[in-house]
């Protein structure tokens, strides 16, 4: 008898759909709001909040989609600098991966209830889904952009602060509320991932 939690083609399809959604959101996030650093750092990168949510609900499948969406949607499709330096783009997109893996590891490690039922849950979400993950993602992205773009290297402070502040604002406005409202519904779906893969 097949284990109901064993990854199946459903998770392959889910990952593919999430990659498409994340790529579109990432592209929109650097096309509509004002950007800096060659068009890859958005003042309001709305995609990051949804990437975090998808990873918290769908585990590593969401993280894979977040990396791909960042690489393609806000990197290769949106930036001439990164399109001309795909080797840097591959490293740069790890920022998106870090921004979703840090919350996932924290939620798993500290037993955070994604339905946000207590102040403790909110505190952990604030720390790891808004502050720490975006600090690390901004630092990584700023450093890697400086490898490919002399202008980004000259304005590292501006790139870092724009990335961090914009992402933190988007995350604090969307992530806790969405977790509170939608997690109970998502948890009923068989595609909900309790740990990292199952």
Contact map, one row per residue, 1 for C-alpha under 8 A:
111000000000000000000000000000000000000000000000000000000000000000000000000000000000000000000000000000000000000000000000000000000000000000000000000000000000000000000000000000000000000000000000000000
111101000000000000000000000000000000000000000000000000000000000000000000000000000000000000000000000000000000000000000000000000000000000000000000000000000000000000000000000000000000000000000000000000
111111000000000000000000000000000000000000000000000000000000000000000000000000000000000000000000000000000000000000000000000000000000000000000000000000000000000000000000000000000000000000000000000000
011111000000000000000000000000000000000000000000000000000000000000000000000000000000000000000000000000000000000000000000000000000000000000000000000000000000000000000000000000000000000000000000000000
001111100000000000000000000000000000000000000000000000000000000000000000000000000000000000000000000000000000000000000000000000000000000000000000000000000000000000000000000000000000000000000000000001
011111110000000000000000000000000000000000000000000000000000000000000000000000000000000000000000000000000000000000000000000000000000000000000000000000000000000000000000000000000000000000000000000001
000011111110000000000000000000000000000000000000000000000000000000000000000000000000000000000000000000000000000000000000000000000000000000000000000000000000000000000000000000000000000000000000000011
000001111111000000000000000000000000000000000000000000000000000000000000000000000000000000000000000000000000000000000000000000000000000000000000000000000000000000000000000000000000000000000000000000
000000111111100000000000000000000000000000000000000000000000000000000000000000000000000000000000000000000000000000000000000000000000000000000000000000000000000000000000000000000000000000000000000000
000000111111110000000000000000000000000000000000000000000000000000000000000000000000000000000000000000000000000000000000000000000000000000000000000000000000000000000000000000000000000000000010000000
000000111111111000000000000000000000000000000000000000000000100000000000000000000000000000000000000000000000000000000000000000000000000000000000000000000000000000000000000000000000000000000010000000
000000011111111100000000000000000000000000000000000000000000000000000000000000000000000000000000000000000000000000000000000000000000000000000000000000000000000000000000000000000000000000000000000000
000000001111111110000000000000000000000000000000000000000000000000000000000000000000000000000000000000000000000000000000000000000000000000000000000000000000000000000000000000000000000000000000000000
000000000111111111000000000000000000000000000000000000000000100000000000000000000000000000000000000000000000000000000000000000000000000000000000000000000000000000000000000000000000000000000000000000
000000000011111111100000000000000000000000000000000000000000110110000000000000000000000000000000000000000000000000000000000000000000000000000000000000000000000000000000000000000000000000000000000000
000000000001111111110000000000000000000000000000000000000000000010000000000000000000000000000000000000000000000000000000000000000000000000000000000000000000000000000000000000000000000000000000000000
000000000000111111111000000000000000000000000000000000000000000000000000000000000000000000000000000000000000000000000000000000000000000000000000000000000000000000000000000000000000000000000000000000
000000000000011111111100000000000000000000000000000001000000010011000000000000000000000000000000000000000000000000000000000000000000000000000000000000000000000000000000000000000000000000000000000000
000000000000001111111110000000000000000000000000000000000000000111011000000000000000000000000000000000000000000000000000000000000000000000000000000000000000000000000000000000000000000000000000000000
000000000000000111111111000000000000000000000000000000000000000000001000000000000000000000000000000000000000000000000000000000000000000000000000000000000000000000000000000000000000000000000000000000
000000000000000011111111100000000000000000000000000000000000000000001000000000000000000000000000000000000000000000000000000000000000000000000000000000000000000000000000000000000000000000000000000000
000000000000000001111111110000000000000000000010011000000000000011011100100000000000000000000000000000000000000000000000000000000000000000000000000000000000000000000000000000000000000000000000000000
000000000000000000111111111000000000000000000000000000000000000000011101110000000000000000000000000000000000000000000000000000000000000000000000000000000000000000000000000000000000000000000000000000
000000000000000000011111111100000000000000000000000000000000000000001000100000000000000000000000000000000000000000000000000000000000000000000000000000000000000000000000000000000000000000000000000000
000000000000000000001111111110000000000000000110000000000000000000000000100000000000000000000000000000000000000000000000000000000000000000000000000000000000000000000000000000000000000000000000000000
000000000000000000000111111111000000000000001111000000000000000000001100110000000000000000000000000000000000000000000000000000000000000000000000000000000000000000000000000000000000000000000000000000
000000000000000000000011111111100000000000000000000000000000000000000000110011000000000000000000000000000000000000000000000000000000000000000000000000000000000000000000000000000000000000000000000000
000000000000000000000001111111110000000000000000000000000000000000000000100000000000000000000000000000000000000000000000000000000000000000000000000000000000000000000000000000000000000000000000000000
000000000000000000000000111111111000000001011110000000000000000000000000010000000000000000000000000000000000000000000000000000000000000000000000000000000000000000000000000000000000000000000000000000
000000000000000000000000011111111110001111001000000000000000000000000000010001000000000000000000000000000000000000000000000000000000000000000000000000000000000000000000000000000000000000000000000000
000000000000000000000000001111111110001000000000000000000000000000000000000001000000000000000000000000000000000000000000000000000000000000000000000000000000000000000000000000000000000000000000000000
000000000000000000000000000111111100000000000000000000000000000000000000000000000000000000000000000000000000000000000000000000000000000000000000000000000000000000000000000000000000000000000000000000
000000000000000000000000000011111110000001111000000000000000000000000000000000000000000000000000000000000000000000000000000000000000000000000000000000000000000000000000000000000000000000000000000000
000000000000000000000000000001111111000001110000000000000000000000000000000000000000000000000000000000000000000000000000000000000000000000000000000000000000000000000000000000000000000000000000000000
000000000000000000000000000001101111111111100000000000000000000000000000000000000000000000000000000000000000000000000000000000000000000000000000000000000000000000000000000000000000000000000000000000
000000000000000000000000000000000111111111100000000000000000000000000000000000000000000000000000000000000000000000000000000000000000000000000000000000000000001000000000000000000000000000000000000000
000000000000000000000000000000000011111110000000000000000000000000000000000000000000000000000000000000000000000000000000000000000000000000000000100010110000001000000000000000000000000000000000000000
000000000000000000000000000000000011111110000000000000000000000000000000000000111000000000000000000000000000000000000000000000000000000000000000000010010000000000000000000000000000000000000000000000
000000000000000000000000000001100011111111000000000000000000000000000000000001100000000000000000000000000000000000000000000000000000000000000000000000000000000000000000000000000000000000000000000000
000000000000000000000000000001000011111111000000000000000000000000000000011001100000000000000000000000000000000000000000000000000000000000000000000000000000000000000000000000000000000000000000000000
000000000000000000000000000001000011111111101000000000000000000000000000000000000000000000000000000000000000000000000000000000000000000000000000000000000000001001100000000000000000000000000000000000
000000000000000000000000000011001111001111111000000000000000000000000000000000000000000000000000000000000000000000000000000000000000000000000000000000000000000001100100000000000000000000000000000000
000000000000000000000000000000001111000011111000000000000000000000000000000000000000000000000000000000000000000000000000000000000000000000000000000000000000000001101110000000000000000000000000000000
000000000000000000000000000010001100000001111100000000000000000000000000000000000000000000000000000000000000000000000000000000000000000000000000000000000000000000000110110000000000000000000000000000
000000000000000000000000010011001000000011111111000000000000000000000000000000000000000000000000000000000000000000000000000000000000000000000000000000000000000000000110010000000000000000000000000000
000000000000000000000000110010000000000000011111110000000000000000000000000000000000000000000000000000000000000000000000000000000000000000000000000000000000000000000010011000000000000000000000000000
000000000000000000000100110010000000000000001111111000000000000000000000000000000000000000000000000000000000000000000000000000000000000000000000000000000000000000000000000000000000000000000000000000
000000000000000000000000010000000000000000001111111100000000000000000000000000000000000000000001001000000000000000000000000000000000000000000000000000000000000000000010011000000000000000000000000000
000000000000000000000000000000000000000000000111111110000000000000000000000000000000000000000000000000000000000000000000000000000000000000000000000000000000000000000010011001100000000000000000000000
000000000000000000000100000000000000000000000111111111000000000000000000000000000000000000000000000000000000000000000000000000000000000000000000000000000000000000000000000000100000000000000000000000
000000000000000000000100000000000000000000000011111111100000011011000000000000000000000000000000000100000000000000000000000000000000000000000000000000000000000000000000000000000000000000000000000000
000000000000000000000000000000000000000000000001111111110000010000000000000000000000000000000000001100100000000000000000000000001000000000000000000000000000000000000000000000100000000000000000000000
000000000000000000000000000000000000000000000000111111111000000000000000000000000000000000000000000000000000000000000000000000000000000000000000000000000000000000000000000000100110000000000000000000
000000000000000001000000000000000000000000000000011111111110011000000000000000000000000000000000000000000000000000000000000000000000000000000000000000000000000000000000000000000000000000000000000000
000000000000000000000000000000000000000000000000001111111111111001000000000000000000000000000000000110010000000000000000000000000000000000000000000000000000000000000000000000000000000000000000000000
000000000000000000000000000000000000000000000000000111111110010000000000000000000000000000000000000100110010000001000000000000000000000000000000000000000000000000000000000000000000000000000000000000
000000000000000000000000000000000000000000000000000011111110010000000000000000000000000000000000000000000000000000000000000000000000000000000000000000000000000000000000000000000000001001100001110000
000000000000000000000000000000000000000000000000000001111111110000000000000000000000000000000000000000000000000000000000000000000000000000000000000000000000000000000000000000000000000000000011110110
000000000000000000000000000000000000000000000000000001111111111000000000000000000000000000000000000000010000000000000000000000000000000000000000000000000000000000000000000000000000000000000000111111
000000000000000000000000000000000000000000000000000000100111111100000000000000000000000000000000000000000000000000000000000000000000000000000000000000000000000000000000000000000000000000000000000110
000000000010011000000000000000000000000000000000000000100111111110000000000000000000000000000000000000000000000000000000000000000000000000000000000000000000000000000000000000000000000000000000000010
000000000000001001000000000000000000000000000000001101111111111111000000000000000000000000000000000000000000000000000000000000000000000000000000000000000000000000000000000000000000000000000000000000
000000000000000000000000000000000000000000000000001001100011111111100000000000000000000000000000100110000000000000000000000000000000000000000000000000000000000000000000000000000000000000000000000000
000000000000001000100000000000000000000000000000000000000001111111110000000000000000000000000000100000000000000000000000000000000000000000000000000000000000000000000000000000000000000000000000000000
000000000000001101100100000000000000000000000000001000000000111111111000000000000000000000000000000000000000000000000000000000000000000000000000000000000000000000000000000000000000000000000000000000
000000000000000001100100000000000000000000000000001000100000011111111100000000000000000000000001100100000000000000000000000000000000000000000000000000000000000000000000000000000000000000000000000000
000000000000000000000000000000000000000000000000000000000000001111111110000000000000000000001101100000000000000000000000000000000000000000000000000000000000000000000000000000000000000000000000000000
000000000000000000100110000000000000000000000000000000000000000111111111100000000000000000001000000000000000000000000000000000000000000000000000000000000000000000000000000000000000000000000000000000
000000000000000000111111010000000000000000000000000000000000000011111111110000000000000000000000000000000000000000000000000000000000000000000000000000000000000000000000000000000000000000000000000000
000000000000000000000110010000000000000000000000000000000000000001111111111000000000000000001001000000000000000000000000000000000000000000000000000000000000000000000000000000000000000000000000000000
000000000000000000000000000000000000000000000000000000000000000000111111111100000000000011011000000000000000000000000000000000000000000000000000000000000000000000000000000000000000000000000000000000
000000000000000000000010000000000000000000000000000000000000000000011111111111000000000000000000000000000000000000000000000000000000000000000000000000000000000000000000000000000000000000000000000000
000000000000000000000111111100000000000000000000000000000000000000011111111111000000000000000000000000000000000000000000000000000000000000000000000000000000000000000000000000000000000000000000000000
000000000000000000000010011011000000000100000000000000000000000000001111111111100000000000000000000000000000000000000000000000000000000000000000000000000000000000000000000000000000000000000000000000
000000000000000000000000000000000000000100000000000000000000000000000111111111100110000010001000000000000000000000000000000000000000000000000000000000000000000000000000000000000000000000000000000000
000000000000000000000000000000000000000000000000000000000000000000000011111111110110010010000000000000000000000000000000000000000000000000000000000000000000000000000000000000000000000000000000000000
000000000000000000000000001000000000000000000000000000000000000000000001111111100010000000000000000000000000000000000000000000000000000000000000000000000000000000000000000000000000000000000000000000
000000000000000000000000001001100000001100000000000000000000000000000001111111110000000000000000000000000000000000000000000000000000000000000000000000000000000000000000000000000000000000000000000000
000000000000000000000000000000000000011100000000000000000000000000000000011111111110000000000000000000000000000000000000000000000000000000000000000000000000000000000000000000000000000000000000000000
000000000000000000000000000000000000010000000000000000000000000000000000000101111111000000000000000000000000000000000000000000000000000000000000000000000000000000000000000000000000000000000000000000
000000000000000000000000000000000000010000000000000000000000000000000000000000111111100000000000000000000000000000000000000000000000000000000000000110000000000000000000000000000000000000000000000000
000000000000000000000000000000000000000000000000000000000000000000000000001100111111110110000000000000000000000000000000000000000000000000000000000100000000000000000000000000000000000000000000000000
000000000000000000000000000000000000000000000000000000000000000000000000001110111111110010000000000000000000000000000000000000000000000000000000000000000000000000000000000000000000000000000000000000
000000000000000000000000000000000000000000000000000000000000000000000000000000011111110000000000000000000000000000000000000000000000000000000000000000000000000000000000000000000000000000000000000000
000000000000000000000000000000000000000000000000000000000000000000000000000000001111111110000000000000000000000000000000000000000000000000000000000100000000000000000000000000000000000000000000000000
000000000000000000000000000000000000000000000000000000000000000000000000000100000111111111000000000000000000000000000000000000000000000000000000000000000000000000000000000000000000000000000000000000
000000000000000000000000000000000000000000000000000000000000000000000000000000000000111111100000000000000000000000000000000000000000000000000000000000000000000000000000000000000000000000000000000000
000000000000000000000000000000000000000000000000000000000000000000000000000000000100111111110000000000000000000000000000000000000000000000000001101100000000000000000000000000000000000000000000000000
000000000000000000000000000000000000000000000000000000000000000000000010001100000110111111111000000000000000000000000000000000000000000000000000000000000000000000000000000000000000000000000000000000
000000000000000000000000000000000000000000000000000000000000000000000010000000000000011111111100000000000000000000000000000000000000000000000000000000000000000000000000000000000000000000000000000000
000000000000000000000000000000000000000000000000000000000000000000000000000000000000001111111100000000000000000000000000000000000000000000000001000000000000000000000000000000000000000000000000000000
000000000000000000000000000000000000000000000000000000000000000000000010000000000000000111111110000000000000000000000000000000000000000000011001100000000000000000000000000000000000000000000000000000
000000000000000000000000000000000000000000000000000000000000000000110110001000000000000011111111100000000000000000000000000000000000000000001000000000000000000000000000000000000000000000000000000000
000000000000000000000000000000000000000000000000000000000000000000100000000000000000000001111111110000000000000000000000000000000000000010011000000000000000000000000000000000000000000000000000000000
000000000000000000000000000000000000000000000000000000000000000000000000000000000000000000011111111000000000000000000000000000000000000111011000000000000000000000000000000000000000000000000000000000
000000000000000000000000000000000000000000000001000000000000000001100100000000000000000000001111111100000000000000000000000000000000000010000000000000000000000000000000000000000000000000000000000000
000000000000000000000000000000000000000000000000000000000000001101100000000000000000000000001111111110000000000000000000000000000000000000000000000000000000000000000000000000000000000000000000000000
000000000000000000000000000000000000000000000000000000000000000000000000000000000000000000000111111111000000000000000000000000000000100110000000000000000000000000000000000000000000000000000000000000
000000000000000000000000000000000000000000000001000100000000000000000000000000000000000000000011111111100000000000000000000000001000110110000000000000000000000000000000000000000000000000000000000000
000000000000000000000000000000000000000000000000001100110000001001000000000000000000000000000001111111110000000000000000000000001000100000000000000000000000000000000000000000000000000000000000000000
000000000000000000000000000000000000000000000000000000100000001000000000000000000000000000000000111111111000000000000000000000000000000000000000000000000000000000000000000000000000000000000000000000
000000000000000000000000000000000000000000000000000000000000000000000000000000000000000000000000011111111100000000000000000000011001100000000000000000000000000000000000000000000000000000000000000000
000000000000000000000000000000000000000000000000000100010000000000000000000000000000000000000000001111111110000000000000000010011000100000000000000000000000000000000000000000000000000000000000000000
000000000000000000000000000000000000000000000000000000110010000000000000000000000000000000000000000111111111000000000000000000000000000000000000000000000000000000000000000000000000000000000000000100
000000000000000000000000000000000000000000000000000000000000000000000000000000000000000000000000000011111111100000000000000000000000000000000000000000000000000000000000000000000000000000000000000000
000000000000000000000000000000000000000000000000000000000000000000000000000000000000000000000000000001111111111100000000000100010000000000000000000000000000000000000000000000000000000000000000000000
000000000000000000000000000000000000000000000000000000010000000000000000000000000000000000000000000000111111111111000000000110000000000000000000000000000000000000000000000000000000000000000000000000
000000000000000000000000000000000000000000000000000000000000000000000000000000000000000000000000000000011111111100000000000000000000000000000000000000000000000000000000000000000000000000000000001000
000000000000000000000000000000000000000000000000000000000000000000000000000000000000000000000000000000001111111000000000000000000000000000000000000000000000000000000000000000000000000000000000000000
000000000000000000000000000000000000000000000000000000000000000000000000000000000000000000000000000000000111111100000000000000000000000000000000000000000000000000000000000000000000000000000000000000
000000000000000000000000000000000000000000000000000000000000000000000000000000000000000000000000000000000111111110000000000000000000000000000000000000000000000000000000000000000000000000000000000000
000000000000000000000000000000000000000000000000000000000000000000000000000000000000000000000000000000000111011111010001100100000000000000000000000000000000000000000000000000000000000000000000000000
000000000000000000000000000000000000000000000000000000000000000000000000000000000000000000000000000000000010001111111000100000000000000000000000000000000000000000000000000000000000000000000000000000
000000000000000000000000000000000000000000000000000000010000000000000000000000000000000000000000000000000010000111111000100000000000000000000000000000000000000000000000000000000011001000000000000000
000000000000000000000000000000000000000000000000000000000000000000000000000000000000000000000000000000000000000011111000000000000000000000000000000000000000000000000000000000000011111100000000000000
000000000000000000000000000000000000000000000000000000000000000000000000000000000000000000000000000000000000000111111110110000000000000000000000000000000000000000000000000000010011000000000000000000
000000000000000000000000000000000000000000000000000000000000000000000000000000000000000000000000000000000000000011111110100000000000000000000000000000000000000000000000000000000001000000000000000000
000000000000000000000000000000000000000000000000000000000000000000000000000000000000000000000000000000000000000000011111110000000000000000000000000000000000000000000000000000000000000000000000000000
000000000000000000000000000000000000000000000000000000000000000000000000000000000000000000000000000000000000000000011111111000000000000000000000000000000000000000000000000000000000000000000000000000
000000000000000000000000000000000000000000000000000000000000000000000000000000000000000000000000000000000000000100000111111100000000000000000000000000000000000000000000000000000000000000000000000000
000000000000000000000000000000000000000000000000000000000000000000000000000000000000000000000000000000000000000111011111111110000000000000000000000000000000000000000000000000000000000000000000000000
000000000000000000000000000000000000000000000000000000000000000000000000000000000000000000000000000000000000000000010111111111000000000000000000000000000000000000000000000000010000000000000000000000
000000000000000000000000000000000000000000000000000000000000000000000000000000000000000000000000000000000000000000000011111111100000000000000000000000000000000000000000000000000000000000000000000000
000000000000000000000000000000000000000000000000000000000000000000000000000000000000000000000000000000000110000100000001111111111000000000000000000000000000000000000000000000000000000000000000000000
000000000000000000000000000000000000000000000000000000000000000000000000000000000000000000000000000000100010000000000000111111111100000000000000000000000000000000000000000000010000000000000000000000
000000000000000000000000000000000000000000000000000000000000000000000000000000000000000000000000000000000000000000000000011111111110000000000000000000000000000000000000000100010000000000000000000000
000000000000000000000000000000000000000000000000000000000000000000000000000000000000000000000000000000000000000000000000001111111111000000000000000000000000000000000000000000000000000000000000000000
000000000000000000000000000000000000000000000000000000000000000000000000000000000000000000000000000001100100000000000000000111111111100000000000000000000000000000000000000000000000000000000000000000
000000000000000000000000000000000000000000000000000100000000000000000000000000000000000000000000001101100000000000000000000111111111110000000000000000000000000000000000001000100000000000000000000000
000000000000000000000000000000000000000000000000000000000000000000000000000000000000000000000000000000000000000000000000000011111111110000000000000000000000000000000011001100000000000000000000000000
000000000000000000000000000000000000000000000000000000000000000000000000000000000000000000000000000000000000000000000000000001111111111000000000000000000000000000000001000000000000000000000000000000
000000000000000000000000000000000000000000000000000000000000000000000000000000000000000000000000000001000000000000000000000000111111111100000000000000000000000000000000000000000000000000000000000000
000000000000000000000000000000000000000000000000000000000000000000000000000000000000000000000000011101100000000000000000000000011111111110000000000000000000000000000000000000000000000000000000000000
000000000000000000000000000000000000000000000000000000000000000000000000000000000000000000000000001000000000000000000000000000001111111111000000000000000000000000110011000000000000000000000000000000
000000000000000000000000000000000000000000000000000000000000000000000000000000000000000000000000000000000000000000000000000000000011111111100000000000000000000000010000000000000000000000000000000000
000000000000000000000000000000000000000000000000000000000000000000000000000000000000000000000010011000000000000000000000000000000001111111110000000000000000000000000000000000000000000000000000000000
000000000000000000000000000000000000000000000000000000000000000000000000000000000000000000000111011000000000000000000000000000000000111111111000000000000000000000010000000000000000000000000000000000
000000000000000000000000000000000000000000000000000000000000000000000000000000000000000000000010000000000000000000000000000000000000011111111100000000000000001110110000000000000000000000000000000000
000000000000000000000000000000000000000000000000000000000000000000000000000000000000000000000000000000000000000000000000000000000000001111111110000000000000000100000000000000000000000000000000000000
000000000000000000000000000000000000000000000000000000000000000000000000000000000000000000010110000000000000000000000000000000000000000111111111000000000000000000000000000000000000000000000000000000
000000000000000000000000000000000000000000000000000000000000000000000000000000000000000000011110000000000000000000000000000000000000000011111111100000000000000100000000000000000000000000000000000000
000000000000000000000000000000000000000000000000000000000000000000000000000000000000000000000000000000000000000000000000000000000000000001111111110000011001001100000000000000000000000000000000000000
000000000000000000000000000000000000000000000000000000000000000000000000000000000000000000000000000000000000000000000000000000000000000000111111111000001001000000000000000000000000000000000000000000
000000000000000000000000000000000000000000000000000000000000000000000000000000000000000100110000000000000000000000000000000000000000000000011111111100000000000000000000000000000000000000000000000000
000000000000000000000000000000000000100000000000000000000000000000000000000000000000000100010000000000000000000000000000000000000000000000001111111110011000000000000000000000000000000000000000000000
000000000000000000000000000000000000000000000000000000000000000000000000000000000000000000000000000000000000000000000000000000000000000000000111111111111101000000000000000000000000000000000000000000
000000000000000000000000000000000000000000000000000000000000000000000000000000000000000100000000000000000000000000000000000000000000000000000011111111001000000000000000000000000000000000000000000000
000000000000000000000000000000000000000000000000000000000000000000000000000000001100100100000000000000000000000000000000000000000000000000000001111111000000000000000000000000000000000000000000000000
000000000000000000000000000000000000110000000000000000000000000000000000000000001000000000000000000000000000000000000000000000000000000000000000111111111000000000000000000000000000000000000000000000
000000000000000000000000000000000000000000000000000000000000000000000000000000000000000000000000000000000000000000000000000000000000000000000000011111111100000000000000000000000000000000000000000000
000000000000000000000000000000000000100000000000000000000000000000000000000000000000000000000000000000000000000000000000000000000000000000000000010011111110000000000000000000000000000000000000000000
000000000000000000000000000000000000110000000000000000000000000000000000000000000000000000000000000000000000000000000000000000000000000000000100110011111111001000000000000000000000000000000000000000
000000000000000000000000000000000000000000000000000000000000000000000000000000000000000000000000000000000000000000000000000000000000000000000110111011111111000000000000000000000000000000000000000000
000000000000000000000000000000000000000000000000000000000000000000000000000000000000000000000000000000000000000000000000000000000000000000000000010001111111000000000000000000000000000000000000000000
000000000000000000000000000000000000000000000000000000000000000000000000000000000000000000000000000000000000000000000000000000000000000000000000000000111111111000000000000000000000000000000000000000
000000000000000000000000000000000000000000000000000000000000000000000000000000000000000000000000000000000000000000000000000000000000000000000110010000011111111100000000000000000000000000000000000000
000000000000000000000000000000000000000000000000000000000000000000000000000000000000000000000000000000000000000000000000000000000000000000000000000000000011111110000000000000000000000000000000000000
000000000000000000000000000000000000000000000000000000000000000000000000000000000000000000000000000000000000000000000000000000000000000000000000000000000011111111000000000000000000000000000000000000
000000000000000000000000000000000001100010000000000000000000000000000000000000000000000000000000000000000000000000000000000000000000000001000100000000010011111111100000000000000000000000000000000000
000000000000000000000000000000000000000000000000000000000000000000000000000000000000000000000000000000000000000000000000000000000000000001101100000000000001111111110000000000000000000000000000000000
000000000000000000000000000000000000000000000000000000000000000000000000000000000000000000000000000000000000000000000000000000000000000001000000000000000000111111111000000000000000000000000000000000
000000000000000000000000000000000000000011100000000000000000000000000000000000000000000000000000000000000000000000000000000000000000000000000000000000000000011111111100000000000000000000000000000000
000000000000000000000000000000000000000011100000000000000000000000000000000000000000000000000000000000000000000000000000000000000000010001000000000000000000001111111110000000000000000000000000000000
000000000000000000000000000000000000000000000000000000000000000000000000000000000000000000000000000000000000000000000000000000000000011011000000000000000000000111111111000000000000000000000000000000
000000000000000000000000000000000000000000100000000000000000000000000000000000000000000000000000000000000000000000000000000000000000000000000000000000000000000011111111100000000000000000000000000000
000000000000000000000000000000000000000001111000000000000000000000000000000000000000000000000000000000000000000000000000000000000000000000000000000000000000000001111111110000000000000000000000000000
000000000000000000000000000000000000000000111101100000000000000000000000000000000000000000000000000000000000000000000000000000000100010000000000000000000000000000111111111000000000000000000000000000
000000000000000000000000000000000000000000000000000000000000000000000000000000000000000000000000000000000000000000000000000000000110010000000000000000000000000000011111111100000000000000000000000000
000000000000000000000000000000000000000000010000000000000000000000000000000000000000000000000000000000000000000000000000000000000000000000000000000000000000000000001111111110000000000000000000000000
000000000000000000000000000000000000000000011101100000000000000000000000000000000000000000000000000000000000000000000000000000000000000000000000000000000000000000000111111111000000000000000000000000
000000000000000000000000000000000000000000000101100000000000000000000000000000000000000000000000000000000000000000000000000000001100000000000000000000000000000000000011111111110000000000000000000000
000000000000000000000000000000000000000000000000000000000000000000000000000000000000000000000000000000000000000000000000000001000100000000000000000000000000000000000001111111110000000000000000000000
000000000000000000000000000000000000000000000000000000000000000000000000000000000000000000000000000000000000000000000000000000000000000000000000000000000000000000000000111111111000000000000000000000
000000000000000000000000000000000000000000000000100000000000000000000000000000000000000000000000000000000000000000000000000000000000000000000000000000000000000000000000011111111100000000000000000000
000000000000000000000000000000000000000000000000110110000000000000000000000000000000000000000000000000000000000000000000000000001000000000000000000000000000000000000000001111111110000000000000000000
000000000000000000000000000000000000000000000000000000000000000000000000000000000000000000000000000000000000000000010000010011000000000000000000000000000000000000000000001111111111000000000000000000
000000000000000000000000000000000000000000000000000000000000000000000000000000000000000000000000000000000000000000000000000000000000000000000000000000000000000000000000000011111111100000000000000000
000000000000000000000000000000000000000000000000000010000000000000000000000000000000000000000000000000000000000000000000000000000000000000000000000000000000000000000000000001111111111000000000000000
000000000000000000000000000000000000000000000000000010000000000000000000000000000000000000000000000000000000000001110000000000000000000000000000000000000000000000000000000000111111111000000000000000
000000000000000000000000000000000000000000000000000000000000000000000000000000000000000000000000000000000000000001111000000000000000000000000000000000000000000000000000000000011111111100000000000000
000000000000000000000000000000000000000000000000000000000000000000000000000000000000000000000000000000000000000000100000000000000000000000000000000000000000000000000000000000001111111100000000000000
000000000000000000000000000000000000000000000000000000000000000000000000000000000000000000000000000000000000000000100000000000000000000000000000000000000000000000000000000000000111111111000000000000
000000000000000000000000000000000000000000000000000000001000000000000000000000000000000000000000000000000000000001100000000000000000000000000000000000000000000000000000000000000111111111100000000000
000000000000000000000000000000000000000000000000000000000000000000000000000000000000000000000000000000000000000000100000000000000000000000000000000000000000000000000000000000000001111111110000000000
000000000000000000000000000000000000000000000000000000000000000000000000000000000000000000000000000000000000000000000000000000000000000000000000000000000000000000000000000000000000011111111000000000
000000000000000000000000000000000000000000000000000000001000000000000000000000000000000000000000000000000000000000000000000000000000000000000000000000000000000000000000000000000000011111111001000000
000000000000000000000000000000000000000000000000000000001000000000000000000000000000000000000000000000000000000000000000000000000000000000000000000000000000000000000000000000000000001111111101000000
000000000000000000000000000000000000000000000000000000000000000000000000000000000000000000000000000000000000000000000000000000000000000000000000000000000000000000000000000000000000000111111101000000
000000000000000000000000000000000000000000000000000000000000000000000000000000000000000000000000000000000000000000000000000000000000000000000000000000000000000000000000000000000000000011111111000000
000000000000000000000000000000000000000000000000000000000000000000000000000000000000000000000000000000000000000000000000000000000000000000000000000000000000000000000000000000000000000000111111000000
000000000110000000000000000000000000000000000000000000000100000000000000000000000000000000000000000000000000000000000000000000000000000000000000000000000000000000000000000000000000000000001111100000
000000000000000000000000000000000000000000000000000000001100000000000000000000000000000000000000000000000000000000000000000000000000000000000000000000000000000000000000000000000000000001111111110000
000000000000000000000000000000000000000000000000000000001110000000000000000000000000000000000000000000000000000000000000000000000000000000000000000000000000000000000000000000000000000000000011111111
000000000000000000000000000000000000000000000000000000001110000000000000000000000000000000000000000000000000000000000000000000000000000000000000000000000000000000000000000000000000000000000001111111
000000000000000000000000000000000000000000000000000000000010000000000000000000000000000000000000000000000001000000000000000000000000000000000000000000000000000000000000000000000000000000000000111111
000000000000000000000000000000000000000000000000000000000111000000000000000000000000000000000000000000010000000000000000000000000000000000000000000000000000000000000000000000000000000000000000111111
000000100000000000000000000000000000000000000000000000000111100000000000000000000000000000000000000000000000000000000000000000000000000000000000000000000000000000000000000000000000000000000000111111
000011100000000000000000000000000000000000000000000000000010000000000000000000000000000000000000000000000000000000000000000000000000000000000000000000000000000000000000000000000000000000000000111111
